[in-house]
Amino acid sequence: MNFISIFRRLFLPLVVLLLAATADAQSAYDEIKADIDKAGGVYFMYPFDTPSATPAPKGYEPFYISHYGRHGARYILSNDQYDNVAEVLRRARADGKLTARGIDACDRFLAIYPHLKGRAGDLTPKGQMQHRRLAGRMYAAYPEIFRRHPRIEAYSTVVPRCIMSMAAFCEGLKEADPSLEIFTETSSVNMYYLNPHSTGNPAGTAEDFRYKSADAPWRPEWRRFCEERIDVETILARLFTDTAYARSICDPLKFEQDLFSVAAHMQCTDLDESFYDLFTFDELCRFWECDNYTYYVEKGPDPRNRGRGTALAETLLDDIVSRAGEDMAAGEPSVRLRFGHDGCIMALLTLMRIDGWTTPVTDPAKIKDVWQVHRIPMASNMQFVFYRNKKNPDDVLVRVLLNEKELRLPLPGDRAPYYRWEDFRDFYAGIVREARLKLEATK
């Protein structure tokens, strides 16, 4: 066998794998380059595209929908972020320490600050619009269900933006058909499954709640990672005439991350302003990467959380599986809606072993290659749509969609993306049992 033959047989496959790995490593930044708003991560707005749909197998029609939706577009998460940016820029301007670009940024931000101050976490008008529109799309996609005037039940976490998202969604359904019967509820008794990472989940421990706090044990490493990725000094010099002065009045990394968050979430508001111009493309990607890191560690397959961030979502998965069986047996409701948060969807996707959400990595620089939070945009949703064989009512199939796009499940798939209800139920009931054992073993 000559050298070329040996190379082709032994080394060419390795070259192909290396090239594929390189392509994957570039894909996250390529996505952002194609749509700069994806740099906003979890602030990315729902795309409302038109995904392709696989027709249901012959003889089957939809009869039941189980749903979990993230709240719609919101303002920034903490008022401290607005206030920090305003105070630092205002003080530096008064002291004559801003560059021309810094003065421009200051004036533009202070002009809109009154419209933002105190609104942290609130649903924006765009967020309400998103859910009304999503409701209309659901109604149009499954006329076989809605034309029967089904009973619809909707449940929300006790967080105001989720309650308002539920209200907007129900309003959207009523706009499509005023005769629909919709029961709504928001109560702390439902928090254990609507937000499994909240204190409402009895399986959560003090360490679990600390793990997503500002003093979480992974935070120092995360800060070092951010300091390595972000050229803090260059950004300071862009805005301040004296970077030593800037360091004396703020934590530079926090100020710049807060400023990035302001820029990232402007797409969620009705304000005609953008602050992307304060950053280079590479800087936006690196801020996105640091934010992306936090969700992976908290809710994803990061080895450091011992699987608990994902396993806690068993309450939500169990509610989806067990309620589906109960609702189908009872004959109602025909539509079960749930409204909660982005991290819950991320953890659910990981727990369900959906491709693209399950890869553990130990090198923080590689997280971006296996996990991208902009895939859970504002108003992100999962729909579990059930189809019944018209000739045999006991023959039921399930199709799962993320943001109205079909998902492939780790189940026997001769008719994928349609799966036998029995296979779906038994597999995920087993996943729930495994998660509960893990939570008990890792207390």
Disulfide bonds with the S-S distance in Angstrom:
none
